Amino acid sequence: MNIKHYLFIGLALLGFASCTEADEEDEEWADWQNRNEAYFEEQYQKHDIETATCFILPSWGQPTEFYAATGGIAHTGCILVDVIKNGSELETTSPLFTDSVSVTYSGRLMPTTHYPLGYEFDRSYLSKYDPDVDVPASLAVNGVVEGFSTAVQHMRRGDKWRVIVPYQLGYGTSARTSIPAYSTLVFEIELIDFWSKKKGDRL
């Protein structure tokens, strides 16, 4: 067998491997909208709405399309919250839509075969969070997706929440670099501090 035959076999195997990887990638995100809708519905049913785990933006900030036709709030008009840690009971205020916040966070997609914890598309720290080393991110409340914004407007300093955001309050039907369209977003957010965006004063 001469070198041309080896080259041909090598290229064929490389092509097969590429096709296999492409097929696996397609399978990972197959039927993505329906799977995300089913995942959020499943999570919604697990949460007790009577205990205020379903939050919405204040009426002045809530887009009208997220209201059900009856005037109530549709499933996809709220976020779901699991409290990981409560902040100080002395805290009585939360950030406003016009404020800025100091937070640590990570963001994942819903669990999949290759990412059983969900693909991590963003985080505010380089490795496992270390409060002695890592610097929190400073964000404008009105500069993030609506589900994230909704969460921080209900949080107090020191609160740490796991927040499940339906795609309607995330990036919707638009894809981002590492986020497919129709993606449910799962954030872990800790609110460190917040202040008035206009005045720069700590609140």
C-alpha positions as CSV (number, residue, x, y, z in Angstrom):
1,M,0.0,0.0,0.0
2,N,1.6,3.3,-1.1
3,I,1.5,6.7,0.6
4,K,-1.5,7.8,-1.5
5,H,-3.6,5.0,-0.1
6,Y,-2.6,5.9,3.4
7,L,-3.4,9.5,2.7
8,F,-6.8,8.6,1.3
9,I,-7.7,6.4,4.3
10,G,-6.5,9.2,6.7
11,L,-8.7,11.8,5.0
12,A,-11.7,9.4,5.0
13,L,-11.3,8.7,8.7
14,L,-11.0,12.5,9.4
15,G,-14.1,13.1,7.4
16,F,-16.0,10.4,9.3
17,A,-14.9,11.8,12.6
18,S,-16.0,15.3,11.5
19,C,-19.4,14.0,10.5
20,T,-19.8,12.2,13.8
21,E,-18.9,15.3,15.8
22,A,-21.3,17.4,13.7
23,D,-24.1,14.8,14.2
24,E,-23.5,14.8,17.9
25,E,-23.6,18.6,18.0
26,D,-26.9,18.6,16.0
27,E,-28.4,16.0,18.4
28,E,-27.3,18.1,21.4
29,W,-29.6,21.0,20.3
30,A,-32.2,19.0,18.4
31,D,-35.8,20.1,18.9
32,W,-34.4,22.8,21.2
33,Q,-37.5,25.0,21.5
34,N,-39.8,22.1,22.5
35,R,-37.3,20.7,24.9
36,N,-36.8,24.0,26.6
37,E,-40.5,24.7,26.9
38,A,-41.0,21.2,28.4
39,Y,-38.1,21.8,30.8
40,F,-39.4,25.1,32.0
41,E,-42.9,23.7,32.4
42,E,-41.5,20.8,34.5
43,Q,-39.5,23.2,36.7
44,Y,-42.6,25.4,37.0
45,Q,-44.7,22.5,38.3
46,K,-42.0,21.7,40.9
47,H,-42.1,25.2,42.4
48,D,-44.8,26.2,44.8
49,I,-46.1,29.5,43.4
50,E,-47.9,30.2,46.6
51,T,-44.6,30.7,48.4
52,A,-43.5,33.5,46.0
53,T,-41.0,31.5,44.0
54,C,-42.5,33.0,40.8
55,F,-41.5,36.6,40.5
56,I,-42.4,39.2,37.9
57,L,-41.1,42.6,37.1
58,P,-43.0,45.6,38.5
59,S,-45.9,46.6,36.4
60,W,-44.1,49.6,34.9
61,G,-41.3,47.3,33.7
62,Q,-43.2,44.3,32.6
63,P,-43.6,43.9,28.8
64,T,-47.3,43.5,27.9
65,E,-46.7,40.5,25.7
66,F,-45.8,38.5,28.9
67,Y,-49.3,38.9,30.2
68,A,-51.8,36.1,29.5
69,A,-54.9,37.0,27.5
70,T,-57.0,36.9,30.7
71,G,-54.9,39.6,32.3
72,G,-53.0,37.2,34.5
73,I,-49.4,36.2,34.3
74,A,-48.5,33.4,32.0
75,H,-45.9,30.8,33.1
76,T,-43.4,32.4,30.7
77,G,-44.0,35.8,32.3
78,C,-42.1,34.9,35.5
79,I,-38.9,33.5,36.7
80,L,-38.5,30.6,39.2
81,V,-36.3,31.0,42.2
82,D,-34.5,28.6,44.6
83,V,-32.9,30.4,47.5
84,I,-29.4,29.2,48.2
85,K,-28.5,31.8,50.8
86,N,-30.4,34.6,52.5
87,G,-28.8,37.9,53.1
88,S,-29.1,40.0,56.3
89,E,-32.6,40.3,57.7
90,L,-31.7,43.9,58.4
91,E,-31.8,44.6,54.7
92,T,-35.1,46.1,53.6
93,T,-34.4,47.5,50.1
94,S,-33.7,46.0,46.7
95,P,-32.2,47.4,43.5
96,L,-34.4,49.5,41.2
97,F,-34.5,49.2,37.4
98,T,-32.4,52.3,37.1
99,D,-29.7,51.1,39.6
100,S,-26.4,49.3,39.1
101,V,-25.5,46.2,41.0
102,S,-22.4,44.4,42.1
103,V,-22.9,40.6,41.6
104,T,-21.2,37.3,41.2
105,Y,-23.0,35.0,38.8
106,S,-22.8,32.0,36.5
107,G,-25.2,31.2,33.6
108,R,-26.0,27.8,32.2
109,L,-28.4,26.3,29.7
110,M,-30.8,23.4,30.5
111,P,-29.2,20.0,31.1
112,T,-28.3,17.9,28.0
113,T,-26.6,14.6,27.3
114,H,-23.1,16.0,27.1
115,Y,-23.7,18.8,29.7
116,P,-25.7,17.1,32.6
117,L,-25.4,20.3,34.6
118,G,-26.1,22.5,31.7
119,Y,-23.6,24.2,29.3
120,E,-22.0,27.1,31.2
121,F,-22.1,30.1,28.8
122,D,-21.0,32.8,31.2
123,R,-19.7,33.6,34.7
124,S,-18.2,36.5,36.5
125,Y,-15.2,34.7,37.8
126,L,-12.3,32.6,36.4
127,S,-12.6,29.4,38.4
128,K,-14.5,28.3,41.5
129,Y,-15.6,31.6,43.1
130,D,-13.3,32.8,45.9
131,P,-14.6,36.0,47.6
132,D,-11.1,36.8,48.8
133,V,-9.7,36.9,45.2
134,D,-12.5,37.3,42.7
135,V,-13.9,40.8,42.0
136,P,-17.7,40.9,41.5
137,A,-19.1,42.2,38.2
138,S,-20.8,45.6,38.0
139,L,-23.9,45.6,35.9
140,A,-26.7,48.0,35.1
141,V,-30.0,46.4,36.1
142,N,-31.7,47.6,32.9
143,G,-28.7,46.4,30.8
144,V,-29.2,42.6,31.3
145,V,-31.9,40.2,30.1
146,E,-35.3,40.7,31.7
147,G,-35.2,37.5,33.8
148,F,-31.8,38.5,35.4
149,S,-33.2,42.0,35.9
150,T,-36.3,40.6,37.5
151,A,-34.3,38.5,40.0
152,V,-32.0,41.3,41.3
153,Q,-35.0,43.7,41.7
154,H,-36.3,41.2,44.3
155,M,-33.0,40.5,46.0
156,R,-31.4,42.0,49.1
157,R,-27.7,42.4,49.7
158,G,-26.2,39.0,50.5
159,D,-28.9,37.0,48.9
160,K,-27.8,34.1,46.6
161,W,-30.4,32.6,44.3
162,R,-30.7,30.0,41.6
163,V,-32.9,31.5,39.0
164,I,-34.6,29.7,36.1
165,V,-35.5,32.1,33.2
166,P,-37.8,31.1,30.4
167,Y,-36.5,32.0,26.9
168,Q,-39.2,34.7,26.7
169,L,-37.4,36.6,29.5
170,G,-33.9,35.7,28.2
171,Y,-32.7,36.0,24.6
172,G,-36.0,34.9,23.1
173,T,-35.9,33.6,19.6
174,S,-32.5,35.1,18.9
175,A,-29.3,33.1,19.2
176,R,-26.1,34.4,20.8
177,T,-22.5,33.2,20.2
178,S,-22.8,30.3,22.7
179,I,-26.6,30.4,23.4
180,P,-29.0,28.8,20.9
181,A,-32.4,30.5,20.3
182,Y,-35.2,29.5,22.6
183,S,-32.8,28.7,25.5
184,T,-34.0,28.5,29.1
185,L,-31.3,30.2,31.2
186,V,-30.3,29.0,34.7
187,F,-28.4,31.6,36.7
188,E,-26.8,31.5,40.1
189,I,-26.7,35.1,41.3
190,E,-25.3,36.6,44.5
191,L,-26.1,40.3,45.1
192,I,-23.1,41.9,46.8
193,D,-24.1,45.6,46.6
194,F,-26.2,48.1,44.6
195,W,-26.3,51.9,44.0
196,S,-28.0,54.6,42.1
197,K,-26.8,54.6,38.5
198,K,-27.4,58.3,38.2
199,K,-25.9,59.5,41.4
200,G,-23.3,56.8,42.0
201,D,-24.4,56.7,45.7
202,R,-24.5,53.5,47.6
203,L,-28.1,52.7,48.8
